Every structure is written in structure tokens, then in C-alpha cells.
């Protein structure tokens, strides 16, 4: 017999756990389905030295603070430990190794099937999967000719295998700069950018920048009410003297190359340069194919939603989408407020369904 839930959360990372907090707080019968072996989302797959660009005091999920000094910028392993501790503390109903493959609608809500063959019935769904497992690499002329290594930042771990190499990082965001600065200590490393990296100081008047962003209302500014999404900021927080490193040329910045050739890249002035490794820190794209058959996605595979509420499929919600409700929506510090908002909408939906 298939168990019937009020809500099923697809994804057990930071967005899924924040959703679980508010679902449990409201005493709903729910389940979190996690594709991996632990409820820490994509964090175990990030590069070893990854550092949050917001401090611990502003990066915690609802109901439990990240341990350590309030001004400390947590590292990857600290976040993984925190997420696992968070799941244990609140004793969420989580089933791991449950990758969702199919979602269907029915008169009672939704039927969800996973790769293991398990089937779950639920009145509502919160999709909280993120997009880490669908990295984006742009098409560039001559790529098929290049005999060096091309990879995405999602598979980069540490500088060991690149020592002494000529490496080019494509991108200008936080990950691109963090990886490039790390590699530049042992490799000849360049950032290939369409526009120069923009840096901001981590503190204003001695207080972390994210404190001001949150308290001035940018974290909750309702862009979506005006039919717009908040911009995806590419400005990099200068946590480790990045400005000084870039100004010294370790790494240097170059205008994006125009094409590949057999041994390397061709720069805009026509110069050919041998390169051994290209790392694309060019972001991700949603991978929600299991929602396509129920009419939840547009022609580009993106959710048809506003502020995390599907307006093509009643009872379907999202947490963790980039620009969902704020600048911080896809980050550790942004998923809590968005989850709270979505669960409130979900509760109203359930009340209406039960009244009918």
C-alpha cells in the first residue's frame, strides 16, 4: 500500500532541509527524498577549499546556528558537518539513495517514482534539488580540436594535479576567482573573462556586507511582484586579498579567448597560446526533466513559477532556485526565508483542498 503524504520534498540539501524545518514546525506529514547517500546536497562534491562568502552568523538554516565564531567564514567540510548535524537534530524523515525519475499527477495530488522503483503519493511537492548536477559549458569554436583537458569547476577538487601547468579559468564569479587564486600559487593561471572581475569589500563600517544587504531589505525585496527576477550578482567578495592577487597578475585577467586550436586557445588579438587545462566556472542549468510531463517547465526546461509557486501545476513548489525571491535564494543564507514563504503558501493550498 502506498503511503500518502501532505508534502514530499525532492532534494535533501540546504533547501530541502530548510523546507523540512517549516513542514515539521507546522506538523505536516512529509518526507524528504535525497538522491545521494547523505542529506548534505551538493556540498560533498565542491572543491576542497571552498569558503562561504557570508559569515556564520548570517549563513545558518532556521532553528540552528552554524558552530564557531559569528564572523567566521565556514569552509566546505564545516558546512557538510553542519547540514548532517542539522538533519539529525530535527530528526527529519529522510530517505537517501532515492533519485526521482518520474512525477505524475492524479486526483489525490502527485505520484512520485524513484530509481529504486519505490512509489510515493503526496498532495504537494517542494522541489529543492538545485542544479549542481547539470553544469553548463558554453559552446566555443574548435572545442573538438583541443587535445588538452576541459572540465567544469564542479569536478575541480584541489591544485595537486595541475602543478606547473598552463591553466585558464573561464568565469568571473566567486568560484572562478577562488579556484584561480588557489591554482596560481603552483601554476601559470589566467582568468578568461568577458568583463573584468568586480570585487567588493567583505565589510562596510566594520560590519559584514551581507548584514547590510539583509537589514536593508535586499534579501527579501519582492522583485517577482513586478514581473522581474533579481539580478544574479557576479561581484566577488574579496575574502583573501583577491584584489592584490589580481593586480599582481597571480592570476592575471585576459579578455575571453575566441576559439580553441589543437594545443591551446586563440586570444582576441589572434595570438595562439598552448594551454594544458581549461576549467569552466560558468554555472549550472536546471535539470528537472521529471517535471516536464506534468507541464511544470517552459520550452527551455525552466520552472514556470513565481516566487517558488508553480502557476502551471497546483500543489507544486520550489525552494533554492537562483533569484527565486532574493539575491540570496540559492544560497545557504537565503533558503530559510524562501522555505518559510513557500510552506505558508503550501498550507493555504492544503486547507483549500481539504475544504473541498
C-alpha positions in Angstrom: 0.0 0.0 0.0 1.4 3.4 -1.0 1.8 5.8 1.9 0.1 9.2 1.4 1.9 12.4 2.5 0.9 16.0 2.8 4.2 17.0 1.2 7.3 15.4 -0.3 10.5 17.4 -0.6 12.7 16.4 -3.6 16.3 17.0 -2.5 17.9 16.8 0.9 20.4 19.6 0.7 20.2 23.0 2.3 16.9 24.0 0.5 15.3 20.6 1.3 16.3 20.8 5.0 15.1 24.3 5.4 11.8 23.2 3.8 11.7 20.3 6.2 12.1 22.6 9.2 8.9 24.5 8.4 7.0 21.5 7.3 7.7 19.8 10.7 7.0 23.1 12.6 3.6 23.0 11.0 3.1 19.3 11.9 2.6 18.1 8.4 3.2 14.5 7.3 6.1 14.8 4.9 9.1 13.0 3.5 12.4 14.2 2.1 13.8 12.2 -0.8 17.6 12.6 -1.3 19.4 11.2 -4.3 22.7 10.8 -2.5 23.9 9.0 0.5 23.6 11.8 3.0 21.5 14.9 3.5 24.1 17.5 2.5 23.1 18.2 -1.1 26.0 19.1 -3.4 28.4 20.2 -0.8 30.5 17.0 -0.7 31.2 17.5 -4.4 32.5 21.0 -4.2 36.3 21.8 -4.3 38.2 21.2 -1.1 39.0 24.8 -0.2 35.5 26.3 -0.9 34.7 29.0 1.6 31.3 30.7 2.1 31.3 34.3 1.2 28.9 35.1 4.0 29.9 34.7 7.7 28.4 32.0 10.0 26.1 34.3 11.9 24.3 35.1 8.6 24.5 31.7 6.9 22.6 29.4 9.3 19.5 27.5 8.5 16.3 28.2 10.6 16.4 26.9 14.1 20.1 26.1 14.5 23.3 28.2 14.2 26.4 27.1 12.5 29.0 26.5 15.2 32.0 28.8 15.7 32.7 32.5 15.7 29.9 34.6 14.3 32.4 36.4 12.0 34.0 33.1 10.7 33.5 32.2 7.0 32.8 28.4 7.1 34.7 26.0 4.8 33.1 23.3 2.8 33.7 20.5 5.3 32.3 22.6 8.1 29.1 23.1 6.1 28.8 19.4 5.4 29.1 18.6 9.1 26.6 21.3 9.9 24.0 20.0 7.4 24.3 16.5 8.7 24.0 17.7 12.3 21.0 19.8 11.4 19.2 16.8 9.9 19.9 14.7 12.9 18.9 17.4 15.4 15.4 17.8 13.9 15.1 14.1 13.1 13.6 14.7 9.6 12.1 11.8 7.8 14.8 11.5 5.1 15.2 8.6 2.6 18.6 8.6 0.9 19.5 7.0 -2.4 16.1 7.9 -3.8 16.7 9.7 -7.1 13.4 10.8 -8.5 12.8 9.7 -12.1 9.0 10.3 -12.7 6.3 12.6 -11.3 2.7 12.1 -12.3 -0.4 14.0 -11.3 -3.6 12.3 -10.1 -6.8 13.1 -8.3 -5.1 12.9 -5.0 -2.1 15.1 -5.9 1.1 13.5 -7.2 2.7 10.1 -7.6 6.5 10.1 -7.4 8.6 7.2 -8.6 12.3 6.8 -7.8 15.2 4.9 -9.4 14.8 2.1 -6.9 11.3 1.5 -8.1 9.7 3.0 -4.9 6.4 5.0 -5.4 5.2 7.7 -3.1 1.9 9.5 -3.1 1.7 13.2 -1.9 -0.7 16.1 -2.1 2.1 18.6 -2.7 5.7 18.7 -3.8 8.5 21.0 -2.9 11.3 20.7 -5.4 14.6 21.6 -3.7 17.2 19.9 -5.9 19.3 22.8 -7.1 21.2 22.4 -10.4 24.8 21.3 -9.4 24.5 18.1 -11.4 23.8 19.9 -14.6 26.9 22.1 -15.1 26.9 24.5 -18.1 29.9 24.7 -20.5 29.3 27.2 -23.4 30.0 26.1 -27.0 33.2 27.6 -28.3 34.7 27.2 -31.8 37.3 24.5 -32.1 36.5 22.7 -28.9 36.6 19.3 -30.7 40.1 20.0 -31.9 41.6 20.8 -28.4 43.7 17.9 -27.1 44.1 19.2 -23.6 41.8 18.8 -20.6 38.4 20.6 -20.5 36.4 20.4 -17.2 33.8 22.2 -15.3 34.5 23.7 -11.8 32.1 21.2 -10.4 34.7 18.4 -10.8 37.7 20.5 -9.6 38.9 19.4 -6.2 42.4 20.9 -5.4 45.5 22.1 -7.3 47.6 18.9 -7.0 47.1 17.6 -10.5 47.6 21.0 -12.1 51.0 21.9 -10.7 53.3 23.5 -13.2 50.6 23.5 -15.9 49.3 26.4 -18.0 45.7 26.7 -16.9 42.9 29.0 -18.0 39.8 29.5 -15.8 36.7 30.8 -17.7 34.5 32.9 -15.5 34.5 35.9 -13.2 32.3 34.9 -10.2 33.3 33.8 -6.7 34.1 30.2 -7.6 36.2 31.2 -10.6 38.3 33.6 -8.6 38.7 31.3 -5.6 39.9 28.5 -7.8 42.2 30.7 -9.9 43.9 32.3 -6.9 44.5 28.8 -5.4 45.9 27.5 -8.7 48.1 30.5 -9.3 50.4 29.5 -6.4 51.6 26.5 -8.3 50.6 27.0 -11.9 50.6 29.7 -14.6 46.9 30.6 -14.3 44.7 33.1 -16.1 41.1 34.2 -15.8 39.4 34.4 -19.2 36.6 37.0 -18.8 34.1 38.9 -20.9 34.4 41.8 -18.4 36.9 42.4 -15.6 36.2 40.8 -12.2 34.3 43.1 -9.9 35.3 43.0 -6.3 33.6 44.2 -3.2 34.9 44.6 0.3 33.6 42.0 2.7 32.9 44.6 5.4 31.3 48.1 5.4 31.9 50.2 8.5 33.5 47.2 10.1 30.4 45.0 9.7 30.0 42.2 7.1 28.4 43.3 3.8 25.7 40.6 4.0 24.5 42.1 7.2 23.7 45.4 5.4 22.2 43.6 2.4 19.8 41.6 4.7 18.9 44.5 7.0 18.3 47.0 4.2 15.8 44.6 2.7 17.6 43.4 -0.4 17.3 39.8 0.7 13.5 40.0 0.7 12.9 42.7 -1.9 9.9 41.4 -4.0 11.3 41.7 -7.5 8.9 39.0 -8.5 5.9 41.2 -7.8 6.9 43.4 -10.6 7.4 40.5 -13.0 11.2 40.6 -12.6 13.8 38.4 -11.1 16.6 39.8 -9.0 19.9 40.0 -10.9 22.4 37.2 -10.4 25.3 39.1 -8.9 28.8 38.3 -10.3 30.5 40.6 -7.9 33.1 38.8 -5.9 33.6 39.2 -2.2 37.3 40.0 -1.5 37.9 37.5 1.3 41.6 36.6 0.8 43.3 39.7 -0.8 41.9 38.8 -4.2 42.3 42.3 -5.4 46.0 42.3 -4.6 46.5 38.9 -6.2 44.7 40.0 -9.4 46.7 43.3 -9.6 49.9 41.4 -9.2 48.9 39.1 -12.1 48.7 35.9 -10.0 46.3 35.1 -11.6 46.0 37.6 -14.4 42.9 38.5 -16.3 42.5 38.3 -20.1 39.6 39.0 -22.4 37.9 35.7 -23.2 39.6 33.7 -25.9 37.7 33.4 -29.2 38.4 29.7 -30.1 40.4 26.6 -29.4 43.1 25.1 -31.5 44.8 21.7 -31.2 47.2 22.7 -28.4 45.5 25.6 -26.8 43.4 28.8 -27.2 43.3 31.7 -29.6 43.1 35.1 -27.8 41.2 38.1 -29.3 44.3 39.6 -30.9 44.9 36.3 -32.8 47.7 35.1 -30.6 47.8 31.3 -30.2 48.9 30.0 -26.8 49.4 26.4 -25.7 47.2 25.5 -22.7 47.0 22.2 -20.9 43.8 22.7 -18.9 40.7 24.8 -19.3 38.3 25.0 -16.3 34.9 26.5 -16.9 33.4 28.2 -13.8 30.3 29.0 -15.8 27.5 28.0 -13.6 24.7 25.5 -13.9 21.3 24.9 -15.6 18.2 23.3 -14.1 17.8 19.6 -14.6 14.1 18.9 -13.8 13.2 16.6 -16.7 10.9 14.5 -14.4 8.6 17.6 -14.1 8.3 18.1 -17.8 5.4 15.6 -18.4 3.2 17.4 -15.9 3.6 20.8 -17.6 5.8 22.4 -15.0 8.6 23.6 -17.3 8.9 26.1 -20.1 10.4 25.3 -23.5 13.9 25.9 -22.1 13.3 23.4 -19.2 13.0 26.2 -16.6 10.2 26.0 -13.9 7.1 28.0 -14.7 6.9 29.7 -11.3 6.8 33.0 -9.4 8.5 33.3 -6.1 8.7 29.5 -5.8 5.0 28.8 -6.5 4.2 26.9 -9.8 1.5 28.7 -11.7 1.0 25.8 -14.2 0.8 22.9 -11.7 -1.3 23.5 -8.5 0.4 22.0 -5.4 4.0 22.2 -6.8 6.5 24.5 -5.2 10.2 25.3 -5.3 12.9 26.3 -2.9 16.5 27.0 -3.8 16.1 28.4 -7.3 18.5 31.2 -8.3 16.8 34.5 -8.0 13.6 32.9 -6.6 12.7 35.8 -4.3 16.0 37.5 -3.5 19.7 37.8 -4.2 20.3 35.0 -1.7 17.7 32.5 -2.8 20.1 29.8 -4.0 22.5 30.2 -1.0 22.7 28.8 2.5 21.6 32.0 4.0 18.7 32.5 1.6 16.8 29.2 1.6 15.3 29.7 5.1 13.2 32.7 4.3 12.1 31.3 1.0 11.2 27.9 2.6 9.1 29.7 5.2 7.3 31.7 2.5 6.6 28.6 0.3 5.4 26.4 3.2 2.9 29.1 4.2 1.6 29.0 0.6 1.5 25.2 0.7 -0.5 25.3 3.9 -3.1 27.5 2.3 -3.3 25.2 -0.6 -3.9 22.1 1.6 -6.5 24.0 3.6 -8.4 24.8 0.4 -8.1 21.2 -1.0 -9.3 19.7 2.3 -12.3 22.1 2.4 -13.4 20.9 -1.0 
